[in-house]
Amino acid sequence: MPGLPLAISGLKLAFGHDAVIDLPQMRIAPGTLTVLSGPSGSGKSTLLYLLSGLLRPASGEIDWAGTDIAALAEGRRDRWRRDHAGFIFQDFHLIQELSPLDNVIASAWFSGFSAAPLKARARLRLDTLGVPHERRRTNLLSRGEQQRVAIARALIGNPSIIFADEPTASLDAKSGEGVIGILRQLASEEGRTVIAATHDPALLALADTVVRLDHGRPMTIDSKAPA
Ligand SMILES: Nc1ncnc2c1ncn2[C@@H]1O[C@H](COP(=O)(O)OP(=O)(O)OP(=O)(O)O)[C@@H](O)[C@H]1O
């Protein structure tokens, strides 16, 4: 599944009177890893939510390969997200009582995918990510393994875009390195568009593009990636 290119223009969002995002222009190429960094409250998570269509901007365009998701009504944005995006969160958002395999397939199964091919794909992905998925309960896994279950879940619908919100913040350095390596591979080897919000210097170091935000404005955009 190739990644999708992103072109942002004139993106603005305010909560009350406070401007939270003010981003005049930005482009992200497919197959790259982009990191949003900046101090707490600078708007990293809010920008991720805008780019994934979870939030709608006050104005501006969020053009993913010709589809301006800012112009879509909520239902169409939800469908676009289901078809194109996978999410990884700091605290995994897994159901601890379920097995790793069931965590990976549950939401896709509820979305109407048929169970047998879904299970086969989930097992393969968990194997590739090195998760011991025969365990009956997810809470028997280490935190690093749990984050890899969450990555497998994010990938089950084969999304072009992966959004990660502080994906290493609750992991030790070694597990964090494993997760960073996976994100890097998802971009470089699988060609997906990967966008992560983080404070983690190890993740910043491996990014193609680093967007440093301050009060929702990009102070610098450092890019090793083609525009
Ligand atoms: N739903 C909301 N209503 C009002 N203000 C909000 C809302 N969501 C975020 N904010 C405010 O918007 C600003 C940016 O928040 P955001 O969570 O995007 O920052 P962040 O850079 O991700 O911070 P952190 O690193 O602490 O997670 C903050 O001032 C926050 O208080």
The ligand as a Tripos MOL2 file, in Angstrom:
@<TRIPOS>MOLECULE
LIG
   31    33     1     0     0
SMALL
NO_CHARGES

@<TRIPOS>ATOM
      1 N1        -10.5830   20.5060   23.0750 N.pl3     1 LIG1
      2 C1         -9.8590   21.5630   23.4810 C.ar      1 LIG1
      3 N2        -10.4520   22.6660   23.9760 N.ar      1 LIG1
      4 C2         -9.7390   23.7520   24.3540 C.ar      1 LIG1
      5 N3         -8.3930   23.8280   24.2900 N.ar      1 LIG1
      6 C3         -7.7530   22.7530   23.8010 C.ar      1 LIG1
      7 C4         -8.4370   21.5740   23.3780 C.ar      1 LIG1
      8 N4         -7.5120   20.6720   22.9270 N.ar      1 LIG1
      9 C5         -6.3000   21.2730   23.0730 C.ar      1 LIG1
     10 N5         -6.4460   22.5150   23.5950 N.ar      1 LIG1
     11 C6         -5.3590   23.4690   23.8530 C.3       1 LIG1
     12 O1         -4.6400   23.5980   22.6400 O.3       1 LIG1
     13 C7         -3.2520   23.7360   22.8920 C.3       1 LIG1
     14 C8         -2.4740   22.6640   22.1550 C.3       1 LIG1
     15 O2         -2.7510   21.3880   22.7600 O.3       1 LIG1
     16 P1         -2.0940   20.0290   22.2150 P.3       1 LIG1
     17 O3         -2.6200   18.9290   23.0630 O.co2     1 LIG1
     18 O4         -2.2890   19.9570   20.7560 O.co2     1 LIG1
     19 O5         -0.5470   20.2850   22.5390 O.3       1 LIG1
     20 P2          0.6700   19.2540   22.5030 P.3       1 LIG1
     21 O6          1.7940   19.9940   21.8530 O.co2     1 LIG1
     22 O7          0.2420   17.9720   21.8950 O.co2     1 LIG1
     23 O8          0.9760   19.0740   24.0480 O.3       1 LIG1
     24 P3          1.5960   17.8100   24.8760 P.3       1 LIG1
     25 O9          3.0330   17.6900   24.4360 O.co2     1 LIG1
     26 O10         1.4620   18.2340   26.2990 O.co2     1 LIG1
     27 O11         0.7480   16.6170   24.5250 O.co2     1 LIG1
     28 C9         -3.0810   23.6840   24.4120 C.3       1 LIG1
     29 O12        -3.0330   25.0000   24.8980 O.3       1 LIG1
     30 C10        -4.3390   22.9800   24.8630 C.3       1 LIG1
     31 O13        -4.6900   23.3730   26.1660 O.3       1 LIG1
@<TRIPOS>BOND
     1     1     2 1
     2     2     3 ar
     3     2     7 ar
     4     3     4 ar
     5     4     5 ar
     6     5     6 ar
     7     6     7 ar
     8     6    10 ar
     9     7     8 ar
    10     8     9 ar
    11     9    10 ar
    12    10    11 1
    13    11    12 1
    14    11    30 1
    15    12    13 1
    16    13    14 1
    17    13    28 1
    18    14    15 1
    19    15    16 1
    20    16    17 2
    21    16    18 1
    22    16    19 1
    23    19    20 1
    24    20    21 2
    25    20    22 1
    26    20    23 1
    27    23    24 1
    28    24    25 2
    29    24    26 1
    30    24    27 1
    31    28    29 1
    32    28    30 1
    33    30    31 1
@<TRIPOS>SUBSTRUCTURE
     1 LIG1         1 GROUP 0 **** ****
